[in-house]
Amino acid sequence: MSAFTKWIEEITGGNMSNREIAKKVGMTSATFHRKWTEDAFISDDAIAIARAFDRSPIEALVVLGSLTEEEAQKAERGYSLSEYTTLELSQELLRRIQESAKVPDYLDKPADEAAKDIL
């Protein structure tokens, strides 16, 4: 049994049949059973299952393996700078400094060749 199917059992209380789960999720019983036995759930399935059982779709995607824990944590924080750690802010600052410090290609050429490229 995969981590995702174990998670499904956990969120359903372990007392629902595949048919009951499929109905609640809005999937046919045959499709759900096939995906269960073949461990063939995809991201859209994970999201639908999470929503049907009032769980976070992000949690479902992490359990499925579509997102990493780090990605999920970043998604939960959103875009507020105050929610990022000092290390994360420092790493982004360093990345930006390194990016801006790159020498443009035209500066590696003799002036007359660079002028031709610019004009």
All heavy atoms as an XYZ file, in Angstrom:
936
protein
N       0.843     -1.180      0.000
C       0.000      0.000      0.000
C       0.889      1.243      0.000
O       1.845      1.337      0.757
C      -0.902     -0.028      1.240
C      -1.868      1.116      1.310
S      -3.000      1.049      2.728
C      -4.060     -0.281      2.240
N       0.553      2.173     -0.854
C       1.358      3.395     -0.968
C       1.027      4.374      0.153
O       0.018      4.249      0.845
C       1.104      4.059     -2.317
O      -0.179      4.675     -2.321
N       1.875      5.374      0.286
C       1.634      6.420      1.284
C       0.322      7.145      0.986
O      -0.414      7.517      1.899
C       2.797      7.410      1.294
N       0.015      7.302     -0.303
C      -1.207      8.014     -0.653
C      -2.448      7.201     -0.313
O      -3.414      7.746      0.237
C      -1.215      8.412     -2.136
C      -2.358      9.326     -2.481
C      -2.355     10.644     -2.055
C      -3.447      8.871     -3.201
C      -3.418     11.496     -2.337
C      -4.505      9.703     -3.503
C      -4.497     11.024     -3.071
N      -2.455      5.922     -0.604
C      -3.626      5.110     -0.261
C      -3.765      4.974      1.258
O      -4.886      4.934      1.768
C      -3.592      3.729     -0.947
O      -2.345      3.088     -0.656
C      -3.761      3.841     -2.447
N      -2.647      4.946      1.967
C      -2.714      4.949      3.434
C      -3.337      6.251      3.922
O      -4.135      6.266      4.860
C      -1.319      4.777      4.044
C      -0.772      3.386      3.937
C       0.620      3.313      4.550
C       1.239      1.957      4.296
N       2.637      1.895      4.774
N      -2.973      7.356      3.281
C      -3.518      8.657      3.638
C      -5.024      8.687      3.401
O      -5.780      9.204      4.221
C      -2.814      9.754      2.834
C      -3.298     11.138      3.107
C      -3.000     11.926      4.182
C      -4.173     11.917      2.272
N      -3.624     13.148      4.070
C      -4.354     13.165      2.911
C      -4.810     11.674      1.062
C      -5.149     14.168      2.366
C      -5.594     12.677      0.519
C      -5.758     13.903      1.173
N      -5.461      8.102      2.290
C      -6.900      8.043      2.003
C      -7.616      7.270      3.109
O      -8.658      7.705      3.602
C      -7.188      7.409      0.622
C      -6.671      8.311     -0.501
C      -8.688      7.161      0.443
C      -6.730      7.682     -1.892
N      -7.053      6.151      3.500
C      -7.661      5.372      4.584
C      -7.722      6.192      5.867
O      -8.703      6.140      6.602
C      -6.898      4.070      4.809
C      -7.197      3.022      3.774
C      -6.635      1.660      4.139
O      -5.766      1.563      5.029
O      -7.081      0.684      3.516
N      -6.668      6.946      6.118
C      -6.613      7.769      7.328
C      -7.695      8.844      7.327
O      -8.412      9.014      8.315
C      -5.238      8.417      7.437
C      -5.092      9.390      8.588
C      -3.802     10.187      8.486
O      -2.737      9.582      8.272
O      -3.873     11.430      8.602
N      -7.825      9.571      6.215
C      -8.786     10.685      6.193
C     -10.231     10.210      6.106
O     -11.140     10.958      6.444
C      -8.479     11.703      5.066
C      -8.704     11.109      3.684
C      -7.087     12.278      5.226
C      -8.676     12.128      2.554
N     -10.426      8.973      5.671
C     -11.791      8.436      5.588
C     -12.168      7.658      6.842
O     -13.270      7.138      6.932
C     -11.951      7.527      4.352
O     -11.046      6.424      4.456
C     -11.710      8.292      3.064
N     -11.255      7.565      7.766
C     -11.537      6.845      9.002
C     -11.330      5.350      8.898
O     -11.571      4.620      9.850
N     -10.929      4.888      7.728
C     -10.658      3.467      7.530
C     -11.890      2.586      7.507
O     -11.792      1.367      7.471
N     -13.062      3.207      7.509
C     -14.288      2.397      7.543
C     -15.200      2.636      6.341
O     -16.352      2.260      6.356
C     -15.051      2.653      8.844
C     -15.400      4.121      9.025
O     -15.070      4.962      8.201
N     -16.072      4.428     10.118
N     -14.673      3.268      5.301
C     -15.458      3.489      4.086
C     -14.980      2.551      2.990
O     -13.786      2.308      2.856
C     -15.311      4.941      3.596
C     -15.956      5.979      4.480
S     -15.768      7.661      3.810
C     -17.001      7.643      2.512
N     -15.905      2.072      2.217
C     -15.538      1.223      1.082
C     -15.042      2.108     -0.062
O     -15.296      3.315     -0.081
C     -16.751      0.418      0.612
O     -17.714      1.284      0.020
N     -14.350      1.490     -0.994
C     -13.893      2.236     -2.169
C     -15.076      2.829     -2.924
O     -14.985      3.928     -3.458
C     -13.070      1.334     -3.095
C     -11.665      1.118     -2.570
O     -11.282      1.649     -1.532
N     -10.894      0.312     -3.279
N     -16.175      2.121     -2.942
C     -17.378      2.608     -3.625
C     -17.904      3.876     -2.950
O     -18.253      4.848     -3.615
C     -18.455      1.527     -3.615
C     -19.750      1.938     -4.303
C     -20.688      0.802     -4.349
N     -19.993     -0.241     -5.124
C     -20.591     -1.126     -5.890
N     -21.885     -1.150     -5.955
N     -19.902     -2.000     -6.575
N     -17.920      3.891     -1.624
C     -18.388      5.064     -0.884
C     -17.446      6.256     -1.092
O     -17.899      7.392     -1.273
C     -18.495      4.751      0.612
C     -19.594      3.770      0.961
C     -19.505      3.316      2.409
O     -18.392      3.006      2.886
O     -20.570      3.271      3.069
N     -16.156      5.976     -1.066
C     -15.173      7.048     -1.282
C     -15.328      7.610     -2.685
O     -15.372      8.827     -2.877
C     -13.738      6.533     -1.054
C     -13.544      6.087      0.390
C     -12.720      7.624     -1.415
C     -12.244      5.325      0.640
N     -15.429      6.719     -3.669
C     -15.569      7.150     -5.062
C     -16.794      8.035     -5.238
O     -16.731      9.083     -5.898
C     -15.652      5.931     -5.973
N     -17.897      7.633     -4.636
C     -19.132      8.415     -4.758
C     -18.950      9.809     -4.148
O     -19.345     10.808     -4.740
C     -20.280      7.683     -4.072
C     -21.605      8.381     -4.222
C     -22.727      7.578     -3.595
C     -24.048      8.318     -3.773
N     -25.156      7.588     -3.181
N     -18.333      9.867     -2.983
C     -18.130     11.153     -2.311
C     -17.193     12.061     -3.106
O     -17.362     13.277     -3.137
C     -17.583     10.935     -0.904
C     -17.483     12.209     -0.109
C     -17.284     11.961      1.361
C     -17.243     13.302      2.085
N     -17.501     13.186      3.484
N     -16.212     11.441     -3.773
C     -15.228     12.198     -4.557
C     -15.796     12.611     -5.916
O     -15.335     13.581     -6.507
C     -13.932     11.367     -4.718
C     -12.967     11.991     -5.695
C     -13.265     11.169     -3.370
N     -16.799     11.873     -6.397
C     -17.365     12.168     -7.712
C     -16.685     11.396     -8.828
O     -16.576     11.856     -9.957
N     -16.223     10.192     -8.492
C     -15.521      9.339     -9.439
C     -16.308      8.031     -9.540
O     -16.965      7.630     -8.581
C     -14.112      9.066     -8.878
C     -13.135      8.431     -9.810
S     -11.512      8.143     -9.002
C     -10.909      9.798     -8.758
N     -16.237      7.378    -10.673
C     -16.921      6.090    -10.766
C     -16.198      5.069     -9.890
O     -14.984      5.178     -9.659
C     -16.960      5.546    -12.215
O     -15.626      5.250    -12.633
C     -17.599      6.553    -13.170
N     -16.949      4.085     -9.415
C     -16.354      3.055     -8.563
C     -15.261      2.298     -9.292
O     -14.212      1.993     -8.710
C     -17.428      2.068     -8.098
O     -18.362      2.719     -7.299
N     -15.501      2.003    -10.566
C     -14.525      1.240    -11.345
C     -13.219      2.019    -11.493
O     -12.121      1.464    -11.334
C     -15.097      0.896    -12.715
N     -13.333      3.301    -11.787
C     -12.134      4.133    -11.945
C     -11.377      4.235    -10.632
O     -10.154      4.077    -10.591
C     -12.513      5.535    -12.455
O     -13.146      5.394    -13.728
C     -11.300      6.436    -12.583
N     -12.107      4.479     -9.553
C     -11.449      4.588     -8.251
C     -10.758      3.284     -7.881
O      -9.603      3.291     -7.442
C     -12.454      4.982     -7.159
C     -11.804      5.253     -5.839
C     -11.320      6.518     -5.545
C     -11.650      4.249     -4.895
C     -10.696      6.782     -4.330
C     -11.031      4.490     -3.683
C     -10.553      5.768     -3.396
N     -11.445      2.168     -8.094
C     -10.859      0.867     -7.757
C      -9.593      0.606     -8.575
O      -8.593      0.137     -8.040
C     -11.885     -0.261     -7.981
C     -11.340     -1.606     -7.666
N     -11.112     -2.034     -6.377
C     -10.937     -2.623     -8.475
C     -10.605     -3.256     -6.401
N     -10.488     -3.630     -7.663
N      -9.646      0.928     -9.866
C      -8.471      0.725    -10.711
C      -7.302      1.576    -10.228
O      -6.176      1.101    -10.100
C      -8.792      1.056    -12.181
C      -7.600      0.894    -13.119
C      -7.906      1.338    -14.544
N      -8.432      2.677    -14.651
C      -7.711      3.806    -14.556
N      -6.415      3.739    -14.329
N      -8.281      4.980    -14.693
N      -7.576      2.826     -9.946
C      -6.506      3.718     -9.475
C      -5.965      3.256     -8.124
O      -4.774      3.360     -7.853
C      -6.999      5.167     -9.398
C      -7.222      5.759    -10.782
C      -7.661      7.195    -10.720
C      -7.850      7.720    -12.129
N      -7.334      9.044    -12.333
N      -6.840      2.731     -7.287
C      -6.438      2.235     -5.968
C      -5.523      1.020     -6.118
O      -4.453      0.968     -5.520
C      -7.681      1.871     -5.152
C      -7.383      1.355     -3.780
C      -7.077      0.065     -3.435
C      -7.356      2.101     -2.572
N      -6.871     -0.024     -2.081
C      -7.036      1.216     -1.528
C      -7.585      3.439     -2.264
C      -6.933      1.616     -0.198
C      -7.489      3.834     -0.949
C      -7.149      2.930      0.070
N      -5.928      0.051     -6.928
C      -5.149     -1.185     -7.057
C      -3.851     -0.969     -7.830
O      -2.858     -1.625     -7.552
C      -5.969     -2.307     -7.730
O      -6.440     -1.853     -8.997
C      -7.144     -2.723     -6.877
N      -3.851     -0.038     -8.773
C      -2.653      0.224     -9.563
C      -1.811      1.359     -8.990
O      -0.769      1.689     -9.549
C      -3.042      0.557    -11.011
C      -3.719     -0.590    -11.730
C      -4.213     -0.206    -13.110
O      -3.937      0.934    -13.570
O      -4.904     -1.033    -13.737
N      -2.273      1.943     -7.908
C      -1.627      3.114     -7.312
C      -1.374      4.149     -8.407
O      -0.259      4.615     -8.617
C      -0.328      2.729     -6.599
C       0.197      3.850     -5.717
O      -0.602      4.691     -5.272
O       1.419      3.900     -5.497
N      -2.461      4.514     -9.089
C      -2.363      5.377    -10.264
C      -3.070      6.715    -10.070
O      -3.522      7.329    -11.031
C      -2.956      4.649    -11.475
N      -3.169      7.179     -8.836
C      -3.797      8.473     -8.599
C      -2.900      9.588     -9.133
O      -1.678      9.505     -9.037
C      -4.056      8.683     -7.103
C      -5.127      7.792     -6.549
C      -4.796      6.671     -5.803
C      -6.465      8.062     -6.784
C      -5.778      5.852     -5.291
C      -7.454      7.250     -6.280
C      -7.113      6.128     -5.527
N      -3.528     10.604     -9.702
C      -2.798     11.764    -10.215
C      -3.145     12.982     -9.357
O      -4.015     12.916     -8.481
C      -3.103     12.018    -11.708
C      -4.594     12.318    -11.920
C      -2.650     10.834    -12.561
C      -4.937     12.770    -13.328
N      -2.499     14.078     -9.635
C      -2.686     15.294     -8.837
C      -4.149     15.728     -8.767
O      -4.637     16.110     -7.702
C      -1.833     16.428     -9.399
O      -0.475     16.089     -9.333
N      -4.845     15.695     -9.887
C      -6.259     16.093     -9.883
C      -7.081     15.203     -8.963
O      -7.994     15.678     -8.283
C      -6.840     16.056    -11.300
C      -6.352     17.195    -12.172
O      -5.770     18.158    -11.632
O      -6.545     17.123    -13.406
N      -6.769     13.910     -8.933
C      -7.463     12.989     -8.032
C      -7.193     13.355     -6.581
O      -8.096     13.372     -5.745
C      -7.004     11.538     -8.255
C      -7.245     11.039     -9.670
O      -8.232     11.466    -10.295
O      -6.429     10.218    -10.140
N      -5.927     13.641     -6.286
C      -5.541     13.982     -4.915
C      -6.287     15.228     -4.442
O      -6.789     15.278     -3.313
C      -4.033     14.193     -4.834
N      -6.380     16.212     -5.307
C      -7.076     17.453     -4.958
C      -8.559     17.182     -4.722
O      -9.148     17.661     -3.741
C      -6.854     18.519     -6.047
C      -5.380     18.948     -6.050
C      -7.784     19.716     -5.851
C      -4.972     19.769     -7.259
N      -9.179     16.402     -5.600
C     -10.608     16.081     -5.459
C     -10.876     15.305     -4.174
O     -11.855     15.582     -3.462
C     -11.082     15.284     -6.672
N     -10.012     14.361     -3.852
C     -10.181     13.564     -2.632
C     -10.027     14.460     -1.404
O     -10.835     14.395     -0.464
C      -9.188     12.384     -2.610
C      -9.551     11.385     -3.711
C      -9.166     11.701     -1.244
C      -8.465     10.348     -4.014
N      -9.012     15.307     -1.410
C      -8.792     16.213     -0.273
C     -10.010     17.119     -0.065
O     -10.484     17.274      1.066
C      -7.537     17.040     -0.504
N     -10.506     17.686     -1.117
C     -11.652     18.597     -1.000
C     -12.899     17.866     -0.520
O     -13.673     18.407      0.277
C     -11.912     19.279     -2.338
C     -10.871     20.323     -2.661
C     -11.101     20.977     -4.002
N     -10.127     22.036     -4.230
C      -9.792     22.485     -5.422
N     -10.355     21.992     -6.514
N      -8.880     23.444     -5.541
N     -13.087     16.641     -0.990
C     -14.267     15.868     -0.589
C     -14.270     15.571      0.900
O     -15.328     15.419      1.509
C     -14.338     14.561     -1.389
N     -13.087     15.494      1.492
C     -12.982     15.166      2.911
C     -12.484     16.348      3.749
O     -11.958     16.173      4.844
C     -12.093     13.936      3.093
C     -12.754     12.686      2.587
C     -12.541     12.249      1.284
C     -13.618     11.968      3.396
C     -13.170     11.112      0.795
C     -14.263     10.827      2.918
C     -14.043     10.401      1.619
N     -12.674     17.548      3.216
C     -12.300     18.785      3.909
C     -10.859     18.794      4.392
O     -10.558     19.185      5.520
C     -13.253     19.052      5.090
C     -14.677     19.296      4.637
O     -14.847     19.980      3.606
O     -15.604     18.807      5.298
N      -9.970     18.359      3.533
C      -8.538     18.390      3.831
C      -7.861     19.331      2.849
O      -8.407     19.683      1.807
C      -7.926     16.980      3.702
C      -8.489     15.951      4.660
C      -8.207     16.298      6.115
N      -6.835     16.082      6.495
C      -6.398     15.044      7.181
N      -7.228     14.101      7.585
N      -5.121     14.947      7.491
N      -6.657     19.709      3.158
C      -5.905     20.626      2.312
C      -5.438     19.926      1.037
O      -4.803     18.869      1.109
C      -4.679     21.145      3.068
O      -3.780     21.764      2.191
N      -5.731     20.514     -0.121
C      -5.196     19.952     -1.356
C      -3.667     19.936     -1.364
O      -3.058     19.044     -1.940
C      -5.739     20.877     -2.447
C      -6.966     21.464     -1.852
C      -6.671     21.605     -0.380
N      -3.060     20.908     -0.687
C      -1.595     20.934     -0.617
C      -1.089     19.711      0.132
O      -0.126     19.073     -0.278
C      -1.103     22.253      0.020
C      -1.448     23.424     -0.903
C       0.388     22.195      0.306
C      -1.169     24.788     -0.328
N      -1.745     19.375      1.233
C      -1.384     18.171      1.991
C      -1.472     16.944      1.094
O      -0.574     16.089      1.081
C      -2.333     18.013      3.184
C      -2.163     16.725      3.956
C      -3.278     16.483      4.970
O      -4.267     17.243      5.014
O      -3.138     15.502      5.724
N      -2.543     16.846      0.319
C      -2.740     15.702     -0.576
C      -1.630     15.613     -1.618
O      -1.122     14.529     -1.910
C      -4.097     15.803     -1.258
N      -1.235     16.753     -2.165
C      -0.188     16.765     -3.188
C       1.175     16.384     -2.604
O       1.982     15.756     -3.286
C      -0.129     18.126     -3.872
C      -1.360     18.480     -4.712
C      -1.301     19.921     -5.182
C      -1.511     17.527     -5.886
N       1.411     16.736     -1.355
C       2.660     16.333     -0.700
C       2.662     14.831     -0.480
O       3.639     14.144     -0.790
C       2.864     17.084      0.635
C       4.014     16.487      1.429
C       3.119     18.559      0.376
N       1.567     14.294      0.029
C       1.489     12.846      0.275
C       1.616     12.081     -1.036
O       2.284     11.052     -1.099
C       0.181     12.474      1.010
C       0.049     10.968      1.156
C       0.119     13.140      2.375
N       1.003     12.594     -2.091
C       1.086     11.948     -3.407
C       2.496     12.015     -3.977
O       2.903     11.166     -4.752
C       0.087     12.591     -4.373
C      -0.040     11.979     -5.754
C      -0.578     10.547     -5.683
C      -0.927     12.825     -6.637
N       3.244     13.032     -3.575
C       4.602     13.198     -4.086
C       4.711     14.221     -5.199
O       5.762     14.371     -5.823
N       3.626     14.947     -5.445
C       3.644     15.966     -6.495
C       4.303     17.260     -6.036
O       4.755     18.047     -6.857
C       2.223     16.272     -6.966
O       1.639     15.118     -7.527
N       4.318     17.495     -4.732
C       4.976     18.653     -4.136
C       5.892     18.174     -3.021
O       5.601     17.173     -2.381
C       3.955     19.613     -3.500
C       3.048     20.431     -4.387
C       2.069     21.233     -3.531
C       3.838     21.367     -5.264
N       6.956     18.913     -2.787
C       7.824     18.616     -1.650
C       7.305     19.368     -0.430
O       6.518     20.309     -0.561
C       9.276     19.046     -1.914
O       9.307     20.483     -2.019
C       9.835     18.408     -3.183
N       7.764     18.970      0.740
C       7.396     19.681      1.969
C       7.809     21.149      1.886
O       7.077     22.033      2.305
C       8.076     19.030      3.183
C       7.459     17.728      3.618
C       6.130     17.900      4.345
O       5.851     19.002      4.857
O       5.375     16.923      4.390
N       9.002     21.399      1.345
C       9.505     22.771      1.226
C       8.599     23.613      0.337
O       8.276     24.751      0.658
C      10.927     22.747      0.670
C      11.559     24.116      0.577
C      12.986     24.051      0.057
O      13.849     23.479      0.747
O      13.210     24.559     -1.056
N       8.178     23.058     -0.777
C       7.282     23.784     -1.680
C       5.948     24.073     -0.999
O       5.388     25.162     -1.152
C       7.052     22.987     -2.963
C       8.270     22.873     -3.837
C       8.141     21.819     -4.925
O       7.441     20.801     -4.732
O       8.768     22.006     -5.980
N       5.462     23.104     -0.251
C       4.190     23.279      0.454
C       4.299     24.372      1.503
O       3.385     25.192      1.650
C       3.760     21.970      1.093
N       5.403     24.411      2.201
C       5.599     25.440      3.220
C       5.642     26.823      2.587
O       5.069     27.776      3.105
C       6.875     25.174      4.017
C       6.754     23.979      4.932
C       8.086     23.590      5.548
O       9.120     24.163      5.244
N       8.052     22.587      6.413
N       6.299     26.935      1.459
C       6.350     28.219      0.755
C       4.956     28.621      0.274
O       4.584     29.781      0.338
C       7.312     28.156     -0.417
C       8.758     28.172      0.004
C       9.688     28.137     -1.182
C      11.133     28.133     -0.735
N      12.063     28.038     -1.852
N       4.183     27.660     -0.186
C       2.831     27.949     -0.664
C       1.939     28.412      0.486
O       1.116     29.307      0.316
C       2.230     26.711     -1.327
N       2.109     27.823      1.645
C       1.295     28.197      2.794
C       1.609     29.613      3.266
O       0.742     30.318      3.752
C       1.513     27.212      3.944
C       0.877     25.861      3.688
C       1.196     24.834      4.756
O       1.922     25.160      5.720
O       0.711     23.708      4.630
N       2.865     30.015      3.140
C       3.255     31.348      3.591
C       2.766     32.427      2.646
O       2.568     33.557      3.046
C       4.782     31.438      3.708
C       5.297     30.751      4.941
C       6.716     31.141      5.150
N       7.506     30.778      3.992
C       8.538     29.968      4.017
N       8.926     29.432      5.135
N       9.216     29.687      2.936
N       2.643     32.099      1.391
C       2.223     33.103      0.430
C       3.369     34.021      0.056
O       4.514     33.603     -0.005
N       3.072     35.287     -0.139
C       4.066     36.210     -0.654
C       4.462     37.296      0.345
O       5.092     38.257     -0.010
C       3.557     36.847     -1.942
C       3.375     35.829     -3.033
C       2.115     35.335     -3.339
C       4.462     35.330     -3.730
C       1.951     34.385     -4.336
C       4.308     34.385     -4.723
C       3.051     33.919     -5.024
O       2.891     32.984     -5.998
N       4.083     37.173      1.580
C       4.450     38.172      2.578
C       5.895     37.962      3.011
O       6.258     36.901      3.507
C       3.524     38.069      3.789
O       3.975     38.928      4.799
N       6.719     38.967      2.823
C       8.137     38.856      3.168
C       8.342     38.578      4.651
O       9.303     37.923      5.036
C       8.885     40.126      2.766
C       9.047     40.349      1.275
C       9.748     41.680      1.025
C       9.820     39.220      0.630
N       7.454     39.052      5.483
C       7.611     38.860      6.928
C       7.517     37.392      7.330
O       7.948     37.023      8.414
C       6.571     39.677      7.685
O       5.271     39.210      7.389
N       6.979     36.562      6.466
C       6.816     35.146      6.790
C       8.007     34.291      6.380
O       8.068     33.121      6.709
C       5.532     34.618      6.150
C       4.301     35.308      6.713
C       3.016     34.792      6.122
O       2.965     33.610      5.730
O       2.067     35.573      6.046
N       8.970     34.870      5.666
C      10.153     34.121      5.256
C      11.234     34.236      6.319
O      11.346     35.249      7.000
C      10.677     34.633      3.903
C       9.794     34.207      2.756
C       8.686     34.964      2.386
C      10.045     33.037      2.059
C       7.857     34.569      1.352
C       9.224     32.636      1.021
C       8.131     33.402      0.674
O       7.326     32.997     -0.348
N      12.038     33.199      6.429
C      13.119     33.221      7.413
C      14.242     34.132      6.936
O      14.340     34.458      5.746
C      13.698     31.811      7.633
O      14.364     31.392      6.421
C      12.626     30.802      8.013
N      15.098     34.511      7.863
C      16.251     35.342      7.518
C      17.136     34.609      6.513
O      17.657     35.221      5.571
C      17.052     35.695      8.784
O      16.175     36.373      9.686
C      18.238     36.570      8.470
N      17.295     33.307      6.694
C      18.107     32.523      5.767
C      17.512     32.563      4.361
O      18.229     32.776      3.385
C      18.233     31.073      6.251
C      18.974     30.116      5.312
C      20.417     30.590      5.100
C      18.949     28.704      5.881
N      16.211     32.368      4.242
C      15.571     32.396      2.925
C      15.710     33.772      2.267
O      15.987     33.856      1.067
C      14.094     32.015      3.045
C      13.886     30.553      3.372
C      12.455     30.226      3.728
O      11.788     31.058      4.382
O      11.996     29.136      3.362
N      15.531     34.816      3.043
C      15.695     36.166      2.496
C      17.138     36.410      2.060
O      17.389     36.988      1.001
C      15.270     37.212      3.527
C      13.780     37.257      3.855
C      13.534     38.164      5.045
C      12.971     37.707      2.660
N      18.089     35.933      2.873
C      19.511     36.094      2.538
C      19.871     35.330      1.275
O      20.621     35.823      0.432
C      20.382     35.607      3.696
O      20.109     36.347      4.852
N      19.342     34.131      1.135
C      19.620     33.337     -0.063
C      19.078     34.018     -1.310
O      19.738     34.044     -2.349
C      19.020     31.928      0.088
C      19.761     31.066      1.076
C      19.033     29.763      1.375
O      17.812     29.673      1.307
N      19.808     28.743      1.718
N      17.893     34.594     -1.214
C      17.321     35.300     -2.355
C      18.120     36.552     -2.678
O      18.372     36.861     -3.847
C      15.852     35.651     -2.103
C      15.194     36.454     -3.208
C      15.166     35.767     -4.567
O      15.367     34.540     -4.648
O      14.952     36.474     -5.569
N      18.542     37.266     -1.665
C      19.367     38.454     -1.871
C      20.677     38.089     -2.562
O      21.096     38.751     -3.523
C      19.630     39.152     -0.535
C      20.375     40.471     -0.588
C      19.643     41.490     -1.440
C      20.568     41.017      0.818
N      21.326     37.030     -2.101
C      22.573     36.576     -2.711
C      22.346     36.177     -4.171
O      23.140     36.526     -5.040
C      23.158     35.401     -1.920
C      24.436     34.791     -2.480
C      25.555     35.830     -2.523
C      24.855     33.588     -1.640
N      21.255     35.472     -4.443
C      20.942     35.074     -5.816
C      20.798     36.306     -6.703
O      21.339     36.352     -7.809
C      19.652     34.244     -5.851
C      19.330     33.692     -7.251
C      17.909     33.182     -7.338
N      16.911     34.233     -7.226
C      16.581     35.086     -8.195
N      17.190     35.050     -9.363
N      15.642     36.001     -8.015
N      20.127     37.322     -6.211
C      19.927     38.542     -6.999
C      21.237     39.289     -7.223
O      21.472     39.828     -8.303
C      18.915     39.457     -6.317
C      17.513     38.900     -6.357
C      16.540     39.834     -5.698
N      15.216     39.239     -5.630
C      14.110     39.943     -5.423
N      14.178     41.250     -5.255
N      12.956     39.341     -5.360
N      22.083     39.338     -6.209
C      23.385     39.999     -6.348
C      24.229     39.276     -7.389
O      24.846     39.900     -8.254
C      24.114     40.068     -4.982
C      23.403     41.059     -4.059
C      25.580     40.445     -5.159
C      23.862     41.003     -2.616
N      24.243     37.954     -7.322
C      25.027     37.175     -8.286
C      24.487     37.357     -9.694
O      25.247     37.471    -10.653
C      25.026     35.696     -7.890
C      25.850     35.411     -6.659
C      25.693     33.978     -6.160
O      24.665     33.342     -6.358
N      26.727     33.492     -5.494
N      23.184     37.403     -9.830
C      22.565     37.597    -11.140
C      22.931     38.961    -11.721
O      23.263     39.083    -12.890
C      21.047     37.452    -11.031
C      20.306     37.602    -12.340
C      20.548     36.473    -13.313
O      20.825     35.341    -12.884
O      20.458     36.730    -14.534
N      22.900     39.990    -10.891
C      23.202     41.332    -11.397
C      24.694     41.535    -11.650
O      25.081     42.446    -12.379
C      22.692     42.400    -10.423
O      23.419     42.357     -9.218
N      25.527     40.698    -11.071
C      26.974     40.832    -11.239
C      27.486     40.149    -12.510
O      28.652     40.293    -12.854
C      27.703     40.260    -10.026
N      26.633     39.446    -13.223
C      27.065     38.782    -14.449
C      27.446     39.823    -15.490
O      26.775     40.835    -15.661
C      25.961     37.876    -14.997
C      25.728     36.656    -14.138
C      24.677     35.764    -14.741
C      24.449     34.553    -13.845
N      23.348     33.730    -14.323
N      28.527     39.560    -16.175
C      29.036     40.481    -17.187
C      28.292     40.239    -18.494
O      28.233     39.104    -18.975
C      30.560     40.272    -17.394
C      31.090     41.157    -18.502
C      31.300     40.501    -16.095
N      27.714     41.299    -19.081
C      27.038     41.128    -20.372
C      28.025     40.643    -21.437
O      29.209     40.998    -21.406
C      26.529     42.537    -20.703
C      26.565     43.287    -19.417
C      27.632     42.649    -18.587
N      27.544     39.864    -22.372
C      28.391     39.292    -23.426
C      29.156     40.357    -24.205
O      30.307     40.169    -24.568
C      27.541     38.470    -24.410
C      27.018     37.194    -23.781
O      27.608     36.748    -22.769
O      26.027     36.650    -24.291
N      28.524     41.483    -24.454
C      29.182     42.490    -25.287
C      30.405     43.105    -24.608
O      31.259     43.683    -25.262
C      28.201     43.576    -25.745
C      27.628     44.434    -24.643
C      28.318     45.552    -24.170
C      26.390     44.140    -24.087
C      27.790     46.340    -23.166
C      25.865     44.926    -23.088
C      26.561     46.028    -22.628
O      26.035     46.810    -21.635
N      30.532     42.973    -23.283
C      31.711     43.516    -22.603
C      32.926     42.596    -22.719
O      34.033     42.992    -22.388
C      31.402     43.789    -21.130
C      30.414     44.920    -20.859
C      30.184     45.057    -19.365
C      30.904     46.235    -21.443
N      32.726     41.376    -23.185
C      33.828     40.444    -23.362
C      34.486     40.586    -24.741
O      35.473     39.932    -25.026
C      33.339     38.996    -23.203
C      33.040     38.638    -21.755
O      33.610     39.285    -20.856
O      32.242     37.706    -21.531
N      33.921     41.447    -25.581
C      34.420     41.603    -26.950
C      35.205     42.912    -27.066
O      34.984     43.836    -26.293
C      33.248     41.637    -27.936
C      32.415     40.393    -27.954
C      31.259     40.559    -28.920
C      30.359     39.346    -28.908
N      29.222     39.532    -29.814
N      36.043     42.992    -28.073
C      36.693     44.280    -28.354
C      35.620     45.334    -28.632
O      34.522     45.017    -29.134
C      37.530     44.001    -29.587
C      37.764     42.520    -29.575
C      36.520     41.929    -28.941
N      35.915     46.588    -28.353
C      34.948     47.686    -28.460
C      34.320     47.779    -29.852
O      33.129     48.011    -29.984
C      35.590     48.999    -28.083
N      35.135     47.579    -30.913
C      34.591     47.727    -32.266
C      33.574     46.625    -32.586
O      32.577     46.864    -33.226
C      35.694     47.814    -33.316
C      36.606     46.597    -33.321
O      36.711     45.940    -32.270
O      37.200     46.315    -34.376
N      33.822     45.397    -32.087
C      32.862     44.305    -32.311
C      31.591     44.517    -31.483
O      30.482     44.281    -31.962
C      33.489     42.961    -31.949
C      34.529     42.470    -32.928
C      35.107     41.131    -32.502
O      34.350     40.313    -31.950
O      36.306     40.922    -32.733
N      31.763     44.956    -30.252
C      30.627     45.204    -29.378
C      29.738     46.296    -29.971
O      28.510     46.214    -29.913
C      31.072     45.584    -27.982
N      30.350     47.330    -30.541
C      29.585     48.429    -31.133
C      28.732     47.932    -32.292
O      27.596     48.380    -32.468
C      30.521     49.536    -31.590
N      29.267     46.996    -33.091
C      28.499     46.449    -34.199
C      27.272     45.700    -33.704
O      26.201     45.783    -34.294
C      29.379     45.497    -35.031
C      30.455     46.174    -35.808
C      31.315     45.143    -36.512
C      32.536     45.787    -37.152
N      33.453     44.787    -37.723
N      27.424     44.970    -32.598
C      26.287     44.204    -32.041
C      25.214     45.121    -31.464
O      24.043     44.812    -31.535
C      26.786     43.260    -30.932
C      27.640     42.121    -31.466
O      27.589     41.888    -32.697
O      28.344     41.480    -30.658
N      25.641     46.237    -30.890
C      24.695     47.143    -30.268
C      23.932     47.944    -31.311
O      22.753     48.196    -31.181
C      25.425     48.077    -29.269
C      25.971     47.257    -28.105
C      24.505     49.174    -28.766
C      26.857     48.023    -27.159
N      24.649     48.340    -32.377
C      24.020     49.157    -33.433
C      23.294     48.301    -34.374
O      22.585     47.787    -34.748
C      25.092     49.956    -34.183
C      25.895     50.922    -33.309
C      27.016     51.530    -34.135
C      24.992     52.026    -32.763
